[in-house]
């Protein structure tokens, strides 16, 4: 199978064409600085796939879990709002009814409700 490598910023990229799959090194998300940068990489990768909804549906639980866990450590209100927007889109656009119910009833929901409210500085 032929492959081609492209160097660029993983947080914001477009290759100008679509592919059957996007592959990245295992440590890619870990080298990005903070939750907001990690989350911003995912829509870019999904945009390069022929059927991005199929890719997101395959990882929607992991993406939603990452977003919820990241909310508790992110201190920048603008990043929090961006992450909440991504979470809302993942919930309504990529989760089916069964997944939405499980997500809403899962331990993630109780964890986020027990955290103190954020103040805008």
NULOBA-87006 format. One line per 8 residues: number of its first residue (from 1); their letters; for each residue x, y, z of N, C-alpha, C, O, CB. Coordinates in pm, 1 decimal, padded with zeros to 6 digits, always signed. Glycine has a CB too. Layout:
BEGIN
NUM) A) X/Y/Z/X/Y/Z/X/Y/Z/X/Y/Z/X/Y/Z ~ ... .
END
This chain:
BEGIN
1) XXXXXXXX) +00084.1/-00116.6/+00000.0/+00000.0/+00000.0/+00000.0/+00089.4/+00124.0/+00000.0/+00171.4/+00140.3/+00090.3/-00096.1/-00000.8/+00121.5 ~ +00075.3/+00209.6/-00097.4/+00157.0/+00331.2/-00100.4/+00115.1/+00427.1/+00010.9/-00002.4/+00434.1/+00046.9/+00145.6/+00400.7/-00237.6 ~ +00210.5/+00499.7/+00063.9/+00183.7/+00596.6/+00169.9/+00268.3/+00720.4/+00146.3/+00374.0/+00714.8/+00083.4/+00212.6/+00536.1/+00310.0 ~ +00219.8/+00832.0/+00197.9/+00291.7/+00957.9/+00184.5/+00284.8/+01030.6/+00318.0/+00179.9/+01033.3/+00382.4/+00232.6/+01045.5/+00069.3 ~ +00394.6/+01088.6/+00359.0/+00398.7/+01163.8/+00485.0/+00393.3/+01313.2/+00454.5/+00449.0/+01359.9/+00355.1/+00526.9/+01129.0/+00567.1 ~ +00326.1/+01386.3/+00541.0/+00317.4/+01531.1/+00528.3/+00345.8/+01591.6/+00665.2/+00289.4/+01548.2/+00765.5/+00177.2/+01575.8/+00474.1 ~ +00432.8/+01691.3/+00669.3/+00463.7/+01760.2/+00794.9/+00375.7/+01884.1/+00806.1/+00350.6/+01952.1/+00706.5/+00615.1/+01798.7/+00802.7 ~ +00329.2/+01913.4/+00926.2/+00246.7/+02031.0/+00948.1/+00199.8/+02038.7/+01091.7/+00239.8/+01958.1/+01175.7/+00127.6/+02030.6/+00854.5 .
9) XXXXXXXX) +00115.7/+02135.1/+01119.2/+00061.9/+02157.2/+01252.5/-00061.9/+02069.6/+01270.6/-00161.5/+02088.6/+01200.8/+00027.9/+02307.5/+01275.0 ~ -00057.0/+01975.1/+01362.3/-00167.0/+01880.0/+01383.4/-00291.6/+01947.7/+01438.6/-00400.7/+01891.2/+01430.0/-00123.2/+01769.2/+01478.0 ~ -00278.2/+02066.7/+01494.7/-00393.1/+02136.1/+01553.9/-00480.0/+02204.8/+01449.9/-00597.1/+02232.9/+01475.7/-00345.6/+02237.9/+01654.7 ~ -00424.0/+02232.3/+01332.4/-00499.7/+02303.0/+01227.8/-00438.2/+02270.1/+01092.4/-00337.8/+02329.6/+01053.0/-00500.2/+02458.3/+01252.4 ~ -00498.3/+02175.9/+01022.0/-00444.6/+02141.0/+00891.0/-00553.7/+02095.3/+00796.8/-00661.6/+02053.3/+00838.7/-00339.4/+02033.0/+00904.0 ~ -00523.4/+02104.4/+00669.7/-00608.7/+02051.0/+00564.8/-00516.8/+02009.5/+00451.8/-00433.2/+02088.1/+00407.3/-00716.4/+02155.5/+00517.0 ~ -00531.4/+01887.9/+00405.6/-00443.8/+01836.6/+00301.0/-00500.8/+01858.4/+00160.9/-00433.5/+01829.8/+00062.0/-00418.3/+01689.3/+00323.3 ~ -00622.7/+01908.1/+00151.6/-00681.3/+01937.3/+00022.4/-00739.6/+01817.0/-00049.8/-00790.6/+01831.2/-00161.0/-00580.1/+01999.7/-00063.0 .
17) XXXXXXXX) -00733.5/+01701.5/+00009.3/-00796.4/+01581.4/-00046.4/-00836.0/+01489.6/+00067.2/-00795.5/+01510.3/+00181.5/-00701.6/+01508.4/-00145.3 ~ -00915.7/+01387.3/+00035.9/-00963.8/+01295.1/+00138.9/-00902.9/+01157.4/+00118.7/-00866.4/+01119.6/+00007.3/-01117.7/+01286.4/+00136.9 ~ -00892.5/+01083.6/+00227.3/-00828.4/+00952.8/+00227.6/-00917.5/+00850.4/+00296.9/-01012.7/+00886.6/+00366.1/-00691.1/+00959.8/+00296.4 ~ -00886.3/+00723.6/+00278.0/-00961.6/+00616.9/+00343.6/-00929.7/+00612.1/+00492.4/-01013.3/+00568.9/+00571.7/-00931.0/+00481.3/+00278.4 ~ -00811.8/+00655.2/+00531.1/-00772.5/+00653.3/+00672.8/-00666.3/+00760.4/+00695.8/-00593.4/+00798.9/+00604.4/-00718.9/+00511.9/+00715.1 ~ -00659.6/+00806.8/+00818.9/-00555.4/+00899.4/+00861.6/-00480.4/+00829.9/+00974.1/-00540.7/+00790.9/+01074.1/-00614.7/+01039.3/+00907.8 ~ -00350.2/+00814.1/+00958.8/-00268.9/+00748.1/+01060.1/-00175.8/+00850.2/+01123.7/-00122.9/+00938.5/+01056.1/-00188.4/+00630.7/+00999.1 ~ -00156.5/+00837.2/+01253.7/-00068.7/+00928.6/+01326.5/+00007.8/+00850.0/+01431.9/-00039.7/+00746.1/+01477.9/-00149.7/+01044.5/+01391.9 .
25) XXXXXXXX) +00125.6/+00897.9/+01471.0/+00201.3/+00829.3/+01575.8/+00121.9/+00822.6/+01705.9/+00040.3/+00910.1/+01734.8/+00335.2/+00899.9/+01599.7 ~ +00146.6/+00718.8/+01782.8/+00073.3/+00698.2/+01907.0/+00087.2/+00817.9/+02001.8/-00007.4/+00849.7/+02073.9/+00122.3/+00571.2/+01975.8 ~ +00201.8/+00884.0/+02003.2/+00226.0/+00992.8/+02097.5/+00180.5/+01129.1/+02046.6/+00202.7/+01229.5/+02114.3/+00371.6/+00998.6/+02130.5 ~ +00118.5/+01135.7/+01930.9/+00082.2/+01264.4/+01872.3/+00000.9/+01350.5/+01968.4/+00036.8/+01465.8/+01992.1/+00004.1/+01242.8/+01744.2 ~ -00106.1/+01298.1/+02023.4/-00190.4/+01378.4/+02112.1/-00119.9/+01413.9/+02242.2/-00150.3/+01516.7/+02302.7/-00318.8/+01304.5/+02142.7 ~ -00026.9/+01330.9/+02285.7/+00041.9/+01357.4/+02411.9/+00142.3/+01471.8/+02401.5/+00173.2/+01535.2/+02502.4/+00112.5/+01232.7/+02458.9 ~ +00193.9/+01499.5/+02281.6/+00290.9/+01608.0/+02268.0/+00224.2/+01743.7/+02248.6/+00290.8/+01847.0/+02256.3/+00383.7/+01580.0/+02152.0 ~ +00093.8/+01744.7/+02223.6/+00023.0/+01872.2/+02211.6/+00004.9/+01931.9/+02350.7/-00005.3/+01859.2/+02449.5/-00115.2/+01853.6/+02140.7 .
33) XXXXXXXX) +00001.0/+02063.7/+02357.7/+00000.5/+02133.9/+02486.4/-00140.8/+02154.7/+02538.6/-00206.0/+02253.7/+02505.4/+00070.8/+02268.3/+02473.7 ~ -00187.5/+02062.0/+02619.8/-00315.2/+02079.3/+02687.9/-00434.5/+02020.3/+02615.9/-00427.3/+01984.6/+02498.3/-00339.4/+02222.0/+02709.6 ~ -00545.3/+02010.7/+02689.4/-00666.7/+01948.2/+02637.0/-00723.4/+02016.7/+02513.0/-00768.9/+01948.6/+02421.1/-00770.9/+01946.1/+02743.3 ~ -00721.6/+02148.6/+02508.6/-00781.3/+02219.0/+02394.5/-00706.7/+02188.4/+02265.4/-00769.5/+02170.9/+02160.9/-00782.2/+02370.1/+02419.5 ~ -00574.5/+02181.7/+02270.5/-00497.5/+02148.8/+02150.8/-00521.3/+02005.0/+02108.3/-00527.5/+01975.5/+01988.9/-00348.8/+02172.2/+02174.9 ~ -00534.5/+01915.4/+02205.2/-00561.1/+01774.5/+02171.5/-00695.2/+01760.3/+02101.0/-00706.9/+01688.7/+02001.5/-00558.8/+01686.8/+02298.4 ~ -00795.3/+01828.3/+02152.9/-00928.6/+01818.9/+02096.2/-00933.5/+01885.4/+01958.3/-01005.6/+01837.8/+01870.7/-01031.2/+01883.0/+02190.4 ~ -00859.0/+01993.5/+01937.0/-00863.2/+02063.3/+01808.4/-00805.2/+01979.7/+01695.4/-00836.4/+02004.7/+01578.9/-00788.3/+02194.3/+01818.0 .
41) XXXXXXXX) -00722.7/+01882.5/+01726.2/-00662.9/+01795.0/+01625.8/-00765.6/+01700.0/+01564.1/-00754.2/+01665.9/+01446.4/-00549.3/+01715.0/+01687.7 ~ -00863.9/+01657.5/+01640.0/-00957.5/+01554.4/+01594.7/-01045.0/+01596.2/+01476.1/-01058.3/+01518.1/+01381.9/-01045.5/+01514.8/+01708.4 ~ -01105.4/+01716.4/+01476.6/-01183.4/+01754.4/+01358.6/-01097.7/+01768.3/+01232.4/-01144.8/+01740.7/+01122.1/-01255.6/+01884.9/+01385.0 ~ -00972.6/+01810.7/+01248.6/-00882.1/+01820.3/+01132.9/-00859.9/+01682.6/+01071.4/-00869.1/+01666.3/+00949.8/-00746.5/+01882.8/+01174.2 ~ -00830.9/+01584.6/+01154.8/-00810.1/+01448.6/+01104.4/-00937.1/+01394.1/+01041.2/-00932.2/+01331.3/+00935.5/-00763.7/+01355.8/+01217.1 ~ -01049.8/+01417.7/+01105.0/-01177.1/+01367.6/+01051.9/-01209.5/+01431.3/+00917.7/-01272.0/+01368.0/+00832.6/-01290.6/+01394.3/+01150.9 ~ -01168.0/+01555.4/+00897.9/-01194.4/+01624.2/+00772.9/-01117.3/+01569.1/+00654.7/-01147.8/+01602.2/+00540.1/-01163.7/+01767.3/+00788.2 ~ -01017.3/+01485.2/+00680.8/-00936.4/+01428.4/+00573.5/-00985.5/+01291.0/+00529.8/-00933.6/+01233.9/+00433.8/-00792.5/+01419.1/+00617.1 .
49) XXXXXXXX) -01084.4/+01238.3/+00599.3/-01134.3/+01103.3/+00571.4/-01255.2/+01111.9/+00479.0/-01335.1/+01205.0/+00489.6/-01171.4/+01029.2/+00703.1 ~ -01269.1/+01015.2/+00388.5/-01381.8/+01014.3/+00294.7/-01514.3/+01027.5/+00365.7/-01598.8/+01107.2/+00325.2/-01381.1/+00887.6/+00212.4 ~ -01533.6/+00951.1/+00470.2/-01657.7/+00953.3/+00546.2/-01624.5/+00990.8/+00689.7/-01614.4/+00903.0/+00775.5/-01731.4/+00815.8/+00539.2 ~ -01607.4/+01119.9/+00717.3/-01565.6/+01160.0/+00851.3/-01663.1/+01117.8/+00959.3/-01621.2/+01094.3/+01072.7/-01547.3/+01308.1/+00856.4 ~ -01792.1/+01107.2/+00928.7/-01888.3/+01066.2/+01031.1/-01860.7/+00923.2/+01076.7/-01879.4/+00890.9/+01194.0/-02032.4/+01078.1/+00977.9 ~ -01816.8/+00838.6/+00985.9/-01784.0/+00701.2/+01023.8/-01667.0/+00699.2/+01120.8/-01667.6/+00623.3/+01217.7/-01751.3/+00616.9/+00899.6 ~ -01566.7/+00782.3/+01095.3/-01451.1/+00789.7/+01185.7/-01494.1/+00840.6/+01322.6/-01457.8/+00781.9/+01424.5/-01341.2/+00881.3/+01126.8 ~ -01570.4/+00948.3/+01326.1/-01612.1/+01004.4/+01455.0/-01704.4/+00910.8/+01530.7/-01695.3/+00900.2/+01653.0/-01680.8/+01137.8/+01434.3 .
57) XXXXXXXX) -01793.6/+00842.6/+01459.0/-01881.5/+00748.0/+01528.0/-01802.4/+00635.5/+01591.7/-01839.6/+00585.1/+01697.7/-01984.3/+00690.5/+01431.6 ~ -01693.1/+00595.7/+01527.5/-01611.4/+00487.5/+01581.3/-01543.6/+00529.2/+01711.6/-01518.8/+00445.2/+01798.2/-01506.3/+00444.3/+01478.8 ~ -01513.8/+00657.4/+01726.0/-01440.3/+00704.7/+01843.1/-01519.7/+00800.7/+01930.9/-01462.6/+00863.8/+02019.9/-01314.4/+00771.4/+01799.1 ~ -01649.6/+00812.8/+01907.8/-01727.5/+00914.9/+01977.1/-01724.7/+00897.2/+02128.8/-01718.5/+00996.6/+02201.0/-01870.6/+00912.6/+01928.1 ~ -01728.9/+00776.2/+02178.2/-01725.1/+00756.4/+02323.8/-01591.7/+00802.7/+02381.6/-01587.8/+00867.4/+02486.2/-01749.1/+00608.2/+02358.9 ~ -01483.2/+00769.4/+02313.4/-01350.6/+00810.9/+02360.8/-01334.9/+00962.7/+02353.8/-01277.9/+01024.0/+02444.1/-01240.0/+00742.5/+02278.0 ~ -01385.5/+01022.7/+02246.8/-01377.5/+01168.0/+02232.3/-01459.7/+01237.0/+02340.8/-01412.2/+01331.7/+02403.6/-01426.3/+01211.4/+02092.5 ~ -01581.2/+01190.9/+02363.2/-01667.1/+01250.4/+02466.4/-01604.1/+01234.7/+02604.7/-01607.4/+01327.9/+02685.1/-01807.3/+01185.4/+02464.3 .
65) XXXXXXXX) -01547.4/+01119.2/+02632.5/-01482.3/+01096.2/+02761.3/-01363.0/+01189.8/+02778.7/-01345.3/+01247.8/+02885.8/-01437.2/+00949.6/+02773.6 ~ -01280.9/+01205.2/+02674.6/-01166.5/+01296.1/+02679.9/-01213.0/+01439.3/+02706.1/-01154.0/+01510.2/+02787.6/-01085.8/+01289.2/+02548.5 ~ -01317.9/+01481.0/+02637.7/-01368.8/+01616.7/+02657.5/-01417.3/+01639.0/+02800.0/-01384.6/+01740.5/+02861.5/-01481.6/+01645.1/+02560.0 ~ -01494.9/+01545.1/+02852.9/-01548.0/+01560.7/+02989.2/-01434.3/+01564.0/+03090.8/-01434.0/+01647.7/+03181.1/-01646.4/+01446.1/+03023.1 ~ -01337.4/+01473.2/+03076.6/-01224.6/+01472.2/+03170.8/-01140.0/+01598.7/+03158.1/-01088.0/+01648.5/+03257.9/-01136.8/+01348.5/+03147.5 ~ -01126.0/+01650.4/+03037.4/-01044.6/+01769.7/+03014.6/-01109.1/+01895.1/+03072.6/-01038.7/+01988.5/+03111.2/-01020.5/+01788.5/+02866.2 ~ -01240.9/+01898.3/+03079.0/-01309.2/+02015.6/+03133.3/-01267.3/+02045.5/+03276.3/-01262.1/+02161.9/+03316.2/-01458.9/+01996.0/+03127.4 ~ -01237.7/+01942.5/+03353.2/-01202.5/+01964.7/+03494.0/-01063.3/+02025.2/+03512.8/-01033.5/+02078.6/+03619.6/-01210.5/+01834.1/+03569.4 .
73) XXXXXXXX) -00979.1/+02017.9/+03411.9/-00843.0/+02072.8/+03425.5/-00820.5/+02198.3/+03342.5/-00724.3/+02271.5/+03365.8/-00741.5/+01968.5/+03385.7 ~ -00906.6/+02223.5/+03247.7/-00888.9/+02342.3/+03162.0/-00932.1/+02467.1/+03238.2/-01040.8/+02469.5/+03296.0/-00970.5/+02328.6/+03029.3 ~ -00849.5/+02569.8/+03238.9/-00879.0/+02691.6/+03314.6/-00914.3/+02809.6/+03224.2/-00966.5/+02909.8/+03273.0/-00760.5/+02728.2/+03401.7 ~ -00888.0/+02800.6/+03096.7/-00918.4/+02909.0/+03004.6/-01064.9/+02898.3/+02960.1/-01104.6/+02798.4/+02900.1/-00822.7/+02905.7/+02881.8 ~ -01144.0/+03000.2/+02989.3/-01288.0/+02995.0/+02962.2/-01318.0/+02978.2/+02813.4/-01414.4/+02910.9/+02776.8/-01355.4/+03121.1/+03014.1 ~ -01237.0/+03038.2/+02728.6/-01258.5/+03024.9/+02584.8/-01238.8/+02879.8/+02540.2/-01315.6/+02828.6/+02458.9/-01163.2/+03118.0/+02507.4 ~ -01137.2/+02814.9/+02593.0/-01115.4/+02673.8/+02562.2/-01227.5/+02586.5/+02616.9/-01270.0/+02491.0/+02551.9/-00981.7/+02627.6/+02618.5 ~ -01275.5/+02619.6/+02736.7/-01387.2/+02544.5/+02795.9/-01509.2/+02553.7/+02704.9/-01574.9/+02453.0/+02678.9/-01421.3/+02598.1/+02938.3 .
81) XXXXXXXX) -01539.6/+02673.1/+02656.8/-01654.7/+02690.0/+02568.3/-01637.3/+02612.5/+02438.2/-01732.6/+02553.0/+02388.0/-01676.7/+02837.8/+02538.1 ~ -01516.4/+02612.9/+02383.9/-01489.6/+02536.4/+02261.7/-01508.8/+02387.1/+02286.4/-01567.1/+02316.8/+02203.9/-01346.6/+02564.0/+02210.9 ~ -01459.4/+02339.7/+02399.8/-01471.0/+02197.8/+02432.6/-01617.6/+02158.8/+02454.1/-01659.7/+02051.1/+02412.1/-01387.9/+02164.7/+02558.3 ~ -01695.2/+02245.3/+02519.0/-01837.1/+02218.2/+02537.7/-01910.2/+02213.9/+02403.4/-02001.4/+02133.5/+02384.4/-01899.8/+02324.2/+02629.0 ~ -01870.1/+02299.9/+02311.5/-01928.3/+02298.8/+02177.6/-01898.1/+02166.5/+02107.9/-01987.3/+02106.5/+02047.9/-01874.9/+02416.9/+02094.2 ~ -01772.4/+02120.4/+02115.3/-01736.5/+01991.5/+02055.3/-01816.3/+01877.8/+02118.8/-01863.3/+01787.2/+02049.9/-01585.6/+01965.1/+02070.7 ~ -01830.9/+01884.0/+02251.5/-01905.0/+01779.3/+02322.0/-02051.8/+01778.8/+02279.3/-02110.2/+01672.6/+02257.7/-01894.1/+01798.7/+02474.5 ~ -02110.1/+01895.8/+02267.5/-02250.2/+01904.4/+02223.6/-02266.9/+01847.1/+02083.0/-02361.7/+01772.9/+02057.2/-02299.2/+02050.8/+02227.0 .
89) XXXXXXXX) -02175.6/+01880.9/+01992.4/-02185.3/+01826.8/+01855.8/-02166.0/+01676.5/+01854.1/-02236.2/+01605.9/+01781.7/-02082.3/+01892.8/+01764.7 ~ -02070.9/+01626.2/+01933.6/-02049.3/+01481.4/+01939.2/-02174.3/+01411.4/+01990.2/-02213.4/+01307.1/+01937.8/-01928.9/+01447.6/+02029.1 ~ -02236.6/+01468.5/+02092.1/-02355.6/+01408.4/+02153.7/-02472.0/+01403.4/+02055.2/-02532.3/+01297.8/+02036.0/-02396.6/+01487.1/+02279.2 ~ -02504.0/+01516.3/+01992.9/-02623.1/+01522.4/+01908.1/-02601.0/+01469.8/+01767.4/-02694.1/+01416.6/+01706.9/-02671.8/+01662.8/+01900.4 ~ -02481.3/+01483.1/+01714.0/-02459.7/+01447.3/+01574.5/-02407.4/+01305.2/+01556.1/-02439.9/+01240.5/+01456.5/-02364.2/+01543.8/+01512.2 ~ -02327.6/+01255.9/+01649.4/-02258.2/+01129.9/+01626.9/-02299.7/+01015.9/+01719.2/-02262.6/+00900.9/+01695.6/-02113.6/+01151.8/+01640.8 ~ -02375.9/+01046.0/+01823.8/-02423.0/+00939.4/+01911.8/-02565.5/+00900.3/+01874.2/-02648.9/+00986.3/+01846.0/-02416.2/+00983.3/+02060.0 ~ -02592.6/+00770.2/+01874.0/-02730.0/+00726.7/+01853.7/-02803.4/+00736.3/+01987.7/-02742.3/+00767.6/+02089.9/-02735.6/+00580.7/+01796.0 .
97) XXXXXXXX) -02932.6/+00709.7/+01987.2/-03014.7/+00724.8/+02108.3/-02962.4/+00640.6/+02224.0/-02958.4/+00687.3/+02337.8/-03159.3/+00686.7/+02078.9 ~ -02923.0/+00518.5/+02196.1/-02872.3/+00429.8/+02301.4/-02743.2/+00486.6/+02362.2/-02726.1/+00485.5/+02484.1/-02847.0/+00287.4/+02244.8 ~ -02653.7/+00535.7/+02277.9/-02528.3/+00593.8/+02327.1/-02553.3/+00720.2/+02407.8/-02487.7/+00743.5/+02509.3/-02434.7/+00624.6/+02210.4 ~ -02648.5/+00802.2/+02362.7/-02681.3/+00924.4/+02437.4/-02733.2/+00891.6/+02576.8/-02694.2/+00954.9/+02674.9/-02785.3/+01007.5/+02361.2 ~ -02821.1/+00792.4/+02584.8/-02876.9/+00753.3/+02714.0/-02767.2/+00702.4/+02806.3/-02761.6/+00740.5/+02923.3/-02985.1/+00646.0/+02695.8 ~ -02680.9/+00617.4/+02754.7/-02570.9/+00563.8/+02835.8/-02477.5/+00675.3/+02881.2/-02431.8/+00675.9/+02995.5/-02492.0/+00458.1/+02756.7 ~ -02449.2/+00769.4/+02792.0/-02361.0/+00880.5/+02825.7/-02422.1/+00966.5/+02935.6/-02354.1/+01003.7/+03031.3/-02332.2/+00965.5/+02701.6 ~ -02551.8/+00998.2/+02921.5/-02619.1/+01083.2/+03019.4/-02632.1/+01016.4/+03155.7/-02631.0/+01084.8/+03258.0/-02756.1/+01121.5/+02968.7 .
105) XXXXXXXX) -02644.1/+00884.6/+03159.0/-02661.7/+00813.0/+03284.8/-02530.3/+00763.3/+03343.5/-02526.9/+00714.5/+03456.5/-02754.8/+00696.8/+03264.7 ~ -02422.1/+00775.5/+03267.0/-02293.6/+00721.4/+03310.1/-02227.6/+00802.8/+03418.9/-02277.9/+00908.3/+03457.5/-02201.6/+00711.5/+03194.0 ~ -02114.1/+00753.9/+03469.1/-02043.3/+00822.0/+03577.8/-01991.6/+00958.8/+03537.8/-01967.6/+01044.0/+03623.3/-01928.7/+00737.4/+03625.2 ~ -01973.9/+00980.5/+03406.0/-01923.6/+01110.5/+03361.1/-02021.3/+01221.1/+03397.2/-01979.0/+01330.1/+03435.7/-01898.5/+01109.6/+03209.7 ~ -02151.3/+01195.5/+03385.7/-02251.3/+01298.2/+03415.1/-02245.5/+01338.0/+03561.5/-02251.5/+01456.9/+03592.6/-02392.1/+01248.8/+03379.3 ~ -02234.1/+01242.2/+03651.8/-02229.4/+01274.9/+03794.0/-02099.5/+01345.3/+03829.7/-02099.4/+01431.0/+03918.1/-02245.4/+01148.8/+03878.3 ~ -01988.1/+01311.9/+03763.3/-01860.9/+01379.0/+03790.1/-01866.1/+01525.8/+03753.0/-01814.7/+01609.9/+03826.7/-01748.5/+01311.0/+03714.5 ~ -01927.3/+01558.2/+03639.8/-01930.3/+01697.7/+03597.4/-02028.6/+01778.3/+03680.8/-02007.6/+01898.0/+03700.3/-01966.5/+01707.6/+03449.7 .
113) XXXXXXXX) -02135.9/+01716.4/+03730.8/-02233.3/+01791.5/+03810.3/-02178.7/+01822.9/+03948.9/-02221.4/+01920.8/+04010.0/-02364.3/+01713.4/+03822.2 ~ -02086.8/+01743.8/+03999.9/-02036.1/+01767.1/+04133.1/-01921.5/+01868.3/+04137.8/-01882.7/+01912.4/+04246.0/-01991.3/+01638.0/+04191.9 ~ -01867.0/+01905.6/+04021.6/-01757.2/+01999.7/+04020.0/-01810.8/+02141.3/+04045.8/-01924.4/+02172.3/+04010.1/-01681.4/+01992.7/+03885.2 ~ -01729.4/+02225.9/+04107.2/-01775.6/+02362.1/+04136.9/-01795.0/+02440.9/+04008.0/-01727.3/+02414.6/+03908.6/-01675.5/+02435.0/+04229.4 ~ -01887.3/+02537.9/+04008.9/-01909.8/+02617.6/+03888.8/-01787.1/+02701.8/+03856.8/-01712.7/+02742.6/+03946.0/-02033.1/+02707.6/+03906.0 ~ -01767.7/+02726.6/+03728.9/-01653.1/+02806.9/+03684.3/-01691.0/+02953.9/+03685.3/-01804.9/+02990.9/+03657.1/-01606.2/+02763.9/+03542.4 ~ -01593.7/+03036.1/+03718.2/-01616.5/+03180.8/+03710.4/-01533.5/+03236.1/+03594.9/-01423.6/+03188.2/+03567.0/-01579.4/+03252.3/+03845.7 ~ -01586.5/+03334.9/+03530.2/-01513.9/+03398.0/+03420.5/-01427.7/+03507.7/+03480.7/-01476.8/+03596.5/+03550.5/-01611.5/+03455.1/+03311.0 .
121) X) -01296.1/+03499.8/+03451.9/-01204.8/+03599.8/+03507.5/-01185.5/+03715.5/+03413.6/-01111.6/+03808.8/+03445.0/-01071.2/+03537.9/+03539.7 .
END
